[in-house]
Amino acid sequence: MQTTSPFKLYRSLLLLLIPPLLFGLLLFLFNDNPKLRLGTHSFILPPQLWILFFSGIIATLGGVLDWRFHRYVLKMQLSQKERDAEAQALGLGGLPMFALMWGAMLSDYPSPYLIPILVVLIYTVVLICYDEFVFHRKRCGKKENLYHRMLVFGNGIAWLAWFHLIYG
């Protein structure tokens, strides 16, 4: 019988939570950076940041609910290929995207980040489409599809708001 390491059991959840936690930590650490346009009052923020916060919360909630659904309702009856596809979308798409977007946001000249951001965006969309069309299209019910929509569209809206904050 093959045993699964504890990291593999929680891999997708960890990869899901790293960007929002890191974003909050970096905002706190760099709050005096003029590029962030945070202002002196915490509630006076650019509208793009508010959109990013709220849609990011929805996306993270959808991802956590989907992870719980896989773990407790489906009893992890997912193929290794499906778990790997989800981890690749989060780890090889989401984490590099986060690093590029954060670098562009703090840069005096964010233009050089644009092509790498778009390449990672296309790669991430391909991974998400693969996961959705190969593994979820026929199997998922209404509840799981709702969680996926929260995750995908929440992250998409958050990314667009962040992109507009940097390049708009």
PEPESUL-V764014 format. One record per helix or strand. SS is the DSSP state (A for helix, B for strand). FROM is the first residue (numbers start at 1). TO is the last residue. If there is no record, write none. Layout:
# PEPESUL-V764014
ss = [SS,SS]
from = [FROM,FROM]
to = [TO,TO]
This chain:
# PEPESUL-V764014
ss = [A,A,A,A,A,A]
from = [6,34,47,80,110,142]
to = [29,36,73,106,136,167]
